[in-house]
Amino acid sequence: MSSNGNERAPDEIQVEPSTPQETKKKRLYKDFGHDEAEATRAKLDMATIELTAEDLYDKEKVNLETIVIDDVFKLLQCDENGLAHYETERRLELFGPNKFLSFMWNPLSWVIEAAALVAIALSNGQGQPPDWPVFVGIVVLLLTNSARGLFEERVIGSAVKAIMDSLAPRAKVKRDGYWREIESACLVPGDMVAFRVGDVVPADCRLTEAINVSIDQAALTGEPLPVTKKAGDQCCWGSTCKQGEAEGVVIATSVNTFFGRAASLIGVYDDTTDHLRKILAQIGSFCLVTIGIFALAEIYVLYAGLRYRYRRGLDNILVLLIGGIPIAMPTVLSVTLAIGAQQLAKCKTFVTRITAIEGLAGITILCSNKTGTLTADRLTIDRNTIRTYGPFSADDVILLAAYASRTVSQDAIDCLVVATLGDTARARAGITLLDFKPFNPVDKRTEITYRDESTGKLKRVSKGMTSIIIDLCTRNKTEELENRLEGDVEEYASRGLRALAVAYEEVEGDDFKAEGNGFELIGLLGIFDPPRDDTKQAIEDAQALGVKVKMVTGDQLAIAKDTGRRLGMGDHMYPAKVLKDEPAPGSTHSNLDEMIMDADGFAGVFPEDKNEIVKRLQGLGHRCAMTGDGANDAPALSRANVGIALEFATDAARGAADIVMTEPGLSTIVHAIRQSRIILQRMRNYSIYACAFTIRIVVCFAILAFAYQFDFPPFMILIIALLNDGTTTTVGIDCVLPSMHPDSWDPAEIFAYAIAYGLYLAASTVALVCIIKETSFFQDKFGVSLETFPVESNDRQLHMVVYLQVAIISRALIFVTRSHGFSFMERPPTALLVGFCFGQLFSSIIAAYGNWGFTKVQAISGGWIGIVWVWNIIWFIPLDWIKFAMRATVVKYLRKRHEAKLAREVASGAPLTRTQSRATSIYESLYSNRVEYIKRAARIVGFGRVNVHVKPEELQRVSFIQAQRAGATLAGNPSRTA
């Protein structure tokens, strides 16, 4: 691996021959697993890379899993310096990008398309031609919605894609002899790649160098523990590096990887559906069932009862089909989500799947990391607080701790320790690096073995978590020392300091892998991380939104309590070990669940503890958000209702998360919660409006047809739908108020509001027709008249009056559904207001001048237009009161019923878990985080959903075929410069 100063790469390290003197030998332990295959030579002439397909697929001739690395390089026509730029471009064309793509389609427009077929194919006979105006109108409606959707997807999607490119899958690759970072999609067979702890293996590869590498490939093999890898071993795309760092040569990408090959063999896709799509399916079913019921009723009443002729009854059914389907819903909701995601991105919050916005709006408990989220993550070491244990000074302790720190690719602790030296070059001055073990979440320490150039002696230094380091020490560990150390750590904790212990030993002889003479504790560094300036206010804001913030930290309990008191979040903190034990007898908590709910946080938390916390909170009926940044945080982030990867999180953490933060601090998360509720409120408001419009159209015109044989022209319904869609698509930027309580989709509430509004608006139209038909009130009071008197049911001007009344008041309903209080008290956005005014004006102009004989309407006078406007204003005013009445009665009952159901599930122990699916919308390809494509591949194969596993030896058999295909492709397409 790369290094600076006197640090040398492992392959450059020269070890002096061992002296005859007796030295301690390092014990070797063989890992459990399959027997190692002996390295072989390819049974063909490696001097010429002209292979036939039969050669490459014959395992007796070549097997890239067992042949030596030199032959792999020759077969793939590459070397350790990486590929040249022109060669990678050529191979990218040959092998394609290293990613999977997916596409979605929308069935909601099928009913409208069916209506078009009805208008053109079934509306024949009785001496009348097909209904061309309705057919053309339906086609225009479909094309308008499609064009609007494509345009808005292009504009908004391009903006979001530009932002999300910063989170595209990345890989460290060596090209033209230099290491650089590129998108993983650009990897090709033959590339040299590097990865370290927390990274996801970017492609199937053979390792050329491995330093203490441990790979988690449980999803592939079912093995519960990480597997140790060494140079020459194979790593599969999608595995997570749990420890160490490695370099390797790519042997397969994309569909040729193990994931891709398994997907093609199994041939199945994820059949799960996320919550949002289920809701949309329920809304669509609600509309279809409503239309179906009334369409069947019309068929029975109009044909069997009223003896309608075929063509006349068909026109009435077309009115229900065209007016009842909310064709713009997919476009409106997709655009609303995309705009919302774009707004979140401006606040440094990126959604890895677009429907995570819904989950974020409904969380009730936020489990937050301390460092960098609640605190400023500006670590400092106070020299005056350094404690020494032995003949070492404070400066010696800092210098030795700097030796045990990385000088490149540093984490925060390493960077802090090296920076404390003043001159960072001193971290490698006077020593020769022989071996380095970087920090990993399991060992929780770093270790360096080096040669002191002034004395020639081998020495070893380790720094890390206090409890881990003291367990290493064997030379000076006494009860007195442990008591002193414990007192120093507690003193640090009382002052809000975190302890970093340093230990030292010497190694006899020249074998840097040999055991030393025993570690001795030499010092303790106090690290301070002050709370962020905005954290206290952010906690108060979260509580105002109904979200409880709990601290989850790996620090000591005393530090957690001190931080909690400073931030005003409370100091009811408990050590993570309570998660494995029941509360002590006499405790104020009768069981562990009560303790978890009462806790303000947990200290000394390991990644597996986070998973347990999330599991128990969900079991108590809460929607939980969990923050994390390490590779081992991935299970908890995946299990949480909303996983939040923090700034600088590892690939594994980002891959498991739903939200990726690129700015530190709790305030950013709280703002994202507030914004997600605004987005959800926009979608919910439109859904109520769309369902209400369906009820309003279907019930209204069915009743009029039954009562008065009223045959409303289908073409005028198309006009209403076109103008309404143009107005309501602006709800994506509506400035609604967020809910002050956790919010979520509830179809029962949506349908309850929709039925109430729809029936009321249907009554407004039926009442108007009744007055016009049964009385001469308007004619006598306002001097207006219609085409016939007494007014006939299918008077052409009556059709126009009904058109105008339905168009105006239906469009105004959006102002009622979008507001919490009175509709006139919450100002709508300018775009919505302009769209509404344009729609109302255009509808009035059509009513005044629409003498369209082909659609059975005739223009009406200004008097009738004024009557309709006043009528609608009178009927509009009570809509707010209907909303308040529904909220106080039906909706309140529905919420209590939902809470009671949830309580029963909790009491019965029913599992309350999240939906794991990530396949959601047409924007999915724009919302891929650094490893989202790997998870999609895993779902395609079936991992996690069905019991699909593979033995370790079978991985080798599968992957050598992948590499052979790459060799065959290269052999069949030789480089022009070769």
Steps between C-alpha positions, in 0.01 A plus 500: 500500500609858457699680767695819553818599672692200628189282489549222252254281319484143628640361175802731532586403857840334533530268801850423617595133528427359841792452739587165644373607840179343619187708440137459592290362221165647414224247536313419181134408506325351202160651425200277468393463139564302185836358411726733309553420134859459395622763254536366147618617163265546211526205262553710190754730348481827696738669258217534250158618622315356201248270664190343361178489694554125552837569660356752742206289609707187552577497873783248447684759292448816697339590832548858611421401859804274536757616247768731630448875486763546227294289262185691593669823397612347170158360421327829576773694319584727792763555770535649848533852357141488384348552158566792271227758450430406138483131592241558774278686255527211255417245767209707630347475153563125496373413848255783570458699824545326834139545618143375466212701355130468569188646344149560629170530321171648609167318451276783626437635153363168376140588586525826305652310209212255525260794487669614180446157349137509610454839333653391170416130480175450689324830432368386166162402374154650485609707201755701698877516438759430772541773761807657344500816716508292821767270356720791397438670834607188692814470289579866566444445873736202501764679294474812714558306821781298344669808357468687827635202690796459264579870508484529877692176541769631269530841664473387862674169444799671337535734794476219753732277298764772497482514879492124545808451283703592807364183663548273199679170569872570518808280478872560546670384180854509363529620142803616306703418810312741731227442757180695452135482603236439233140385479471126550292484183818578301694196624602240242669159520873549542470809721707514819276599794559566869262490795522520879288449810144622447520489120289279279692286253430684172528199265594135498878492538808296589705651782859589419572644845317459830582642845294343778200481268170363627201493262132468591342286230207371705251604233682278250596194704286519811812497718421704813859610562733703279750295299873570506643565156859499382682581178375276220150458644187609320254765626148541366326821405276619784702349785598738781854545623480465877871533573827591334571622150565331169582539132376277223447454128144512367396179329127569446258794503126562478293205375812283484553525877371234736192713573434560132553139401277374780231745395506369144491140622214547743313741278283658772456852625399650830126456536463708816334837494570799717242681708451790258422275207257306717327825586483602134363158414232542766409844369480364148288209617270738687443702183456193281258332739295820528485537124424131454210502745330800342580386145328167569212687661464717189507196274221342699285811552550669163474194279274267697290759681488809276547309172785721376625429153856367469680821400320726750585281799861462386550879513387505863745221588780692324433797729569280802814343349654827386408712799558243772861399432765736649728461202737774617565335838821312405646816348395725787631271774824419319570866434408589859746242632772609257459868586503411869817294459659789315408735784647256752817478294545876523508448877772236464258210551495239224241225475634169370146390413241762428228351719722522809347847528178338619682300766689804626175690547363231732788432738427533872847432644835615364803308627794730436874457515678738734822580319451733205123507535435624852856624544719712274743220408787745550723271702787649699760354737583709804867439580440608859263207559727223364562223754823293488570159650869429507824659378334676208428872483185657357689584181619139472142375532381733224789400272442126549125548449582680174712202393189283548298730272455499126664785313283450192129414473466608860197476721415780745700358793812434292481848350464655847791311654736572210395867493574529874868441423517837327727365227318211331824373343612385845235225487735297277837667561771269630304177459449238232145370473481121498134425569189706570156390615244774439204563724198278453167489689575156644846548652450872571871576488790563263843340516837569338815291492809699404877506512660780696768621259717639781525169689394244242253346743150386407223664699121489504246765607122470528240764576126469541208453735609489864341164587655340191849634559514408870406143411805490270740613771681222682823665614391772743133417558437487872193560706648832606550601136149395404351699788703803402396464137134463597520815712662695218237387250219596739662839554520547124136402467386744768667774297351381171828351375538175310796280588745357246748252646851434361708184558855405400714189470831392350548207262806281533689398189424604143169326437245782509219244519636347820341560839645783707616510858155609613309827469519755777261790547694824450242776481146628473393780267192709578290592194232763520212549257273795594125503416400674178356849538172404332441161662303618804256694283476207257400266785228743607378525140489120472299472820258764367451274195417205724838329451693370801879522461708227667879507511675182384875521550799276545647737758504441873182542700631801691581685177155424361333632815710816498416566134130433565493752783674763288247454220192491722397155374528338843752274668298180531775312321565129533794280402440279197541187712147553639371392159616148580373498860170569664479801739645429842257405780364810669549708186241761406445308175308175505645379170757583235249661264404756764865578554564549129203734469607700806863526390635824359781302347742210518877499544767247415292390204631252247346469151306187598352695793358755255319222322349381829388852593324544165338156526357569846376849417323367192356221712348770722324648198738786426638603165869534560773688316860399567817685406830331423820528302696178543493173311361316802216753530348364180269240663346760732464754218332238285264387775395851606193652340735770376875441495704821490862483383700788641759713326809298402317171557649187351362343183342221703316750722383705204385186327278403792365851562192669359634850559857621445607820673782706354499758775550425870265592780163401643337815364542370145313180591221691679460729200475191277224361724305826474549518123396136452173570682436791264560270202272231640234760574510615136446148371230426755312820411502415132393140565196620695419742221532236227286243683239765584482600135439137405213471749364834391487414129381141529226559758380828351452386142367158596228662713415750225479217247274295726274790604476712186648285220768769486755421228807716567743522203821297560705762315425764767631266771825487303520881506449501878767233549754685283456832682496337844820308433673817385411669828567220746842399368635810676442340842860375485616846607208575731602688815298289742559488875667185640321284750618550858461127563653198323317471171428207271269376229164374620275390213197489729540871579550586134189311396294642786580859405454420130155347549385795712625761254388304194144442621467863606616629160278250321209633705585856390463403134190284548333780700572753225353274231195429717427871550544571129288202398227513762458876543531826311682673788803621303293602200261702717759664729779572252330507164706224346384223272617176348447346156179323606217577743394308692864399515567163345748261657740520207469869426835596342529815709420299815796281410718812488367625834585163659844503335584841643369416847697172516819655363509804732420344837699181437812700423451709814497187717882488493510804731298313762705180487834686520423696818492399867268784600276727296600490135513878466746528792785308332643672193562264207815523283489735205512217245193332648312829521584593140404152377170518689413844363589397146284186526201691637533771235535249218198302624291819509609592146401153375161540669448840334617412148500119472242441229622151419232303325705182488490468879141603582576827679409861426637824639314659793446863590701703748208480741528124522878524543447740791236273654736202484785698661283621787353152543848347525621762747205428728562125483877541539486675840374197701780278362738616775240415764458154347875456534492602868202275569668201334819561696310513830292190436583246230873567472538508879327164520719354226817613676389353832418174326843498338671566835299224664597258225865594541477449876350153447782409264757615753329308779482185291864527399422537132816601311504865400762531231573719207435421137836414349421567137687777322329478161258791497467754221613612159764708676669201659803516271561856619487406864778245523744548783851366500398135518127501425562315175657215694192462719278498193718223359470306825121528486500388138691188599264447790737539795317597815164417346545129435758258630752535222857427607813365338788303640839675504646253254206560268586870489830406342333278242256777405750783489760329284236486225450876538869568461525264205226694325699818552809331353300372206364845429847655511646222285228553242547878502875561511628852561598688186821607671597146598 
